[in-house]
Amino acid sequence: MTADWFYMSEGWFQRGKRVGPITEQDLLLRIDQGKIQPETLLQSHKTRDRWVPMSTVGPAMARWLESHPSEEKRLS
């Protein structure tokens, strides 16, 4: 995967803040750290420059499930 990614983080007063561009390695690291959750919105050219929940991006979601196995039950 070689794309620049953006994600929405929670800002002041529940307003989303666009973060990026970050590399795919940074994206995976933030997924592992729990900074990016399945409901976090992501954007890149791979999503056709649309904001989509991380849970709809197959490789990102697979990485999240791999690094957060106890959270799989919460999503079911």
Secondary structure, DSSP 8 states (H G I E B T S, - for coil): ----EEEEEE-GGG-EEEEEEE-HHHHHHHHHHTSS-TTSEEESGGGTT--EEGGGSHHHHHHHHHH-GGGHHHH-
